[in-house]
Amino acid sequence: MSSIERRDFLKISAMAAATSIAKAKAGVAPTQHGQTIQGIHWDKAPCRFCGTGCHVKVGTKDGKVVAIAGHEDAEVNKGLLCVKGYHVGGILYGEDRLTEPMLRKNGKLEPISWDEAIEVIAKRIYEKPKEFAIYGSGQWTIPEGYAAQKFMRAGLSNNHLEPNARLCMASAVTGFISTYGVDEPAGCYDDLDEADVIILWGNNPAEMHPVLFSRIVDRRSRGEKVTIIDIGTRRTRSTEFADHYMNFKPQTDLAIANCIAHYLVENDLYDKEFVSKHCNFRIDVDDETRDLMGRPSTFEEYKENLKTYTFEYTSELSGIPEEQLKILAETFADKELKITSLWCMGMNQHFRGTAINRLVHGIHLLSGHFGTPGNAPTSLTGQPSACGTAREVGTLCHTLPGGRLIAKESDRSDCEDRWNVERGRINPQIGYHTVKMWEKFCTPADKGGDISTIFVQVTNPGHTLPNLAKLFTAKEGLDDKFLIVSEVYPTATTKLADLVLPAALWVEKGGIYGNSERRTQQWFKQVEPPGQAREDAWMTIAIARKLFEMGHPGMKDKNGDFLFTVKDEQGEVVPIWDYDHYHDINTDKALYEEYRPFSHMKHKHVAPYDVLVKSQGLRWPVVEQKDGTFRETRFRFSEFDDPFVEKGKGIQFYHSVTKDDKALIWFCPYEDPEESPDEEFPTWLCTGRVLEHWHSGSMTMRVEQLRNAMPGAYVEMNPQDAEKQGLNNGDQARVISRRGEMILPVWINGRASPPEGTVFVPFFDETKLINDVTIDAHCPVSKEPDYKKCAVRVEKFHPDAQPEQPLP
Amino acid sequence: MPVNALLLTLNDSLEQRKSALEQLSNHSQIEVGQLEDRWLPVVAESNNTKNSHELHEWIEQLPGVNFVDIVFASVS
C-alpha cells in the first residue's frame, strides 16, 4: 500500500471515529465496532497506562497497530482519550524492543534460548525456594497475577510475592479495610457526574487522570455548577480550574481533616442519624502502636481528641488561612451539597498514609456524605490493574485471592481446598513487603540478606523504588544475588539484571484489568509480539512445569497433577507450558475462570469472562439476574443499587469490622513526618508524574510525540528560592538529600508554581533518577513509602568544580 | 505524518460557531465533518509533530471552540 493510500485510509477511519463519537454524544445513533472498515480491523482494549480504565479502539492492519481511537461506547471515557492514550499504540514500536532472552555472562548480557532461561530460573528456585521472590505490579493482567499467586503460595509455599502497587495504593487499601472491613471504593465515576463539590486531596487529575477531570470540567460547559476545591502542597494544572485553592504544609492534611471533624462535632453539625445507624468509633491502641485495627473508641473520646484541631491551631500548623478552613468545614456541614473526595498518591504515598485515608473516609461518614450518587470518598489508582490484580487477586505479601488473608487459617484452608493441595501447603508466615524485600535482596547473605533471587515482571523497580542506593543499586557486586527481569525495553532495572526475558506488551497478548471504579475489562491478543517476546503468564507456568519435571513436590496437586493443568472441551490436557501450545486454548480465560469464584467471599463477584468479552468492562459485584443477564453495581453498600444489601437497611456495611454492619470513624492525630527540612536540608522535595509520561517513562519515552513534548526531568522551583541560589531557568541544580543527589535543569515555577521552600521533580526520566534522593521511610501500617516529602538542599551545579555523579 | 481526529465542543454563540466553522473549513490541513448538536468532528492532517501541535493550538484558540478532544491518532 502506498503512503498516500495509507493516509487516505487513516483519514477516512479518523473521520468515522470522530463522527461516531459526536453522534454518540449528541444521542443521535448507536455506534458499531469490532469490525473491519476500510482495511483496518478494529477491536477493543483498555488503555495500557493509568487506573482510569479508558477503553480504546485498536486499529490493526497487516499485523501492526496502525490507529487508536477512543471507544465511544465506553462509559469511562465516552470516546475520549488523553494525550498518552491516543499514543498508546506507539509503545509497541520503540526501536530497542527486547526480543530474546539474555543471560549475563562475564558482565555482559548474551542471548540464550528460552529453554535455557527457564532452566536457569527453575534451578535457582529449586536450590533455594525460600530465598526466591516475585515482584510484579498493578500492570500485571489478572491472569498473570493469579498465575504468580498460585505458583508462589500453592507451589512454593512462599509468600515473598509483592506488586509495585505497594508503592502506590497500599495506604488506600488499609484505609478502606480499617474503615469498611473490605477494600475498594463504594462509589464510582458516576459520582463525578452528580457531585456539587469535588475535593482534590493532594490530587492532580488534570495531569494524572485527565479524562476523568475533563468529565468534571465538561459539566461546566453544559451550564452545571460544580465547585472544585483543591487542597495541595503545590499548585497544579488542576488548580487552574479550582474555585478554591488551599495550600497546606506537607503532612498537615491530617490536621485539616481533623479540623473539619472538630467543626462538625463541636457545632453539632454532623449527621447524627447516619452516624448512629451506620458508624462506630476507633482509635490507635496507644501513642506508639499503629496497627490495622486499633481499639474501639467512643464518640465522647473522639470528640475530646478532636478538641486540639481548632481553626486557629490548624491554620497555624497547615498554613491555610482560617477563612479557607471554614469554607471547607462548612461545605461538609451542608447536607444539601453532594460531595465527592478524590485522592491518589498525595494521600497514599504518605508517612501516615493509612491515617489520612481513614480520616477522609471519616469526615464523609460523619457528615453523611456517603452512599448516594455524588457523595463518595473515592481513591484513584495509578496503574491499570492495581485494583484488579494487586488488590482483588491479592498479590501482596500478606494476601490471598478475593480478600483472603495469609494470617487467617480458614482463608488459607479455603484456598488450599480450591487449589486441590493438601492442608498446610500455604505458609502461614506473611512474606516481605516491597521495601523489606529489596532491602533483604541488597543485603549480603551473611548479614541477613535472605532473599537471593527476585523475578521482576511488568515493572521497573531500578527506577521507581525509593532510596535506590539502599534498595536497588546496592545489589551490584553482591555474591549470589540473581535478578531476573521480564521487560519490553531496556530499563534501569535491566541494567543490573542477571537474566532478561523479553515480554509481550499490551495487545500483543490477551488480558484482563480492573480499574479504579471496580470495573473489570477484557481484551484479546491483536498483534504478534516481536522476536521471541512472550507472555508473562506463560513464563510463570513454564517455570512451574520445569520444577514439576525436576520433582518439586509443590508443583503437584493432591492428585499428582501439575498445578496449572488446563483441559480442553474434550477433557484433554493442553500443554500450555510448551509455548507452541500456549495459544491452543484461551489460557487467560482458563486462569480467570479458575480465579473468579475466589471473588465471591467478599462479595466482589467479578463478571464471567464471556460476559466481559461483550462489554467495555463491568463494575463488580456483577450478579446474575433471573433472566440470565448480568448486572453491575455502581454504588456499593447502598440498598438502591447493591444487591447484597438487605432490604430495608438503606446503607449496610456488610463486611463491617465490628460485625454489626457499621463502618468505623477513626481518630488519628497529626504526627510529624519522618524527615522535615532543617538547616542542612532546608527544602521539601515532592516527586510525581507529568501529563505526557506514565510511570518510569519506559513506554512513553519511546513515543516520539510524548518524548518531544516532555523530553526530560527538571526541578521546579519557586522564583525566590531560585534567586537565593543564583539559579535561572535552564541552569543545572544539584538536588541533594541525606541519601543521594541528582543534577537537574531548573524550571522556575514550572507547571505548578511551588511555594517557597518546596521543589518538585518528576520521576519519569531514567537519565535523572530522582529516587536516588527520595526516602524509604513508610507508613507503619500500609508499608507504603512517602515519595511526596523529604528534606533536600538545592544548589547551583558548577560543572567545573566537580564531576557530575555517574548515573546508575 | 500524523493524522488526528479531533472532537470539538462548540459554545452556544451562533455567531462564533459560524465563524469557527468557516475558519476550520478554509484551513487546508483540516477536514470538517458533520456537526452533531454541539460536537464537531474534524480530521487534522499535519506534516510533523510540531505542526500537529500548532494546528491543535490554533483550533483551541478559535472563538466558538470550548474544548478540543483528540479521539483518534495514527501510529507512526
Interface residues (C-beta under 8 A of the other chain):
Chain A: S3 R7 L10 K11 S13 A14 M15 A17 A18 T19 I21 A22 K23 K25 A26 G27 V28 K64 V65 V66 A67 I68 A69 G70 G79 L80 L81 V83 Y86 H87 G89 G90 Y93 S214 D218 S221 E704 Q705 N708 A709
Chain B: M1 P2 V3 N4 A5 L6 L7 T9 N11 E31 G33 Q34 L35 E36 D37 R38 W39 L40 P41 V42 V43 E45 T49 K50 S52 H53 N66 F67 D69 I70 V71 F72 A73 S74 V75 S76
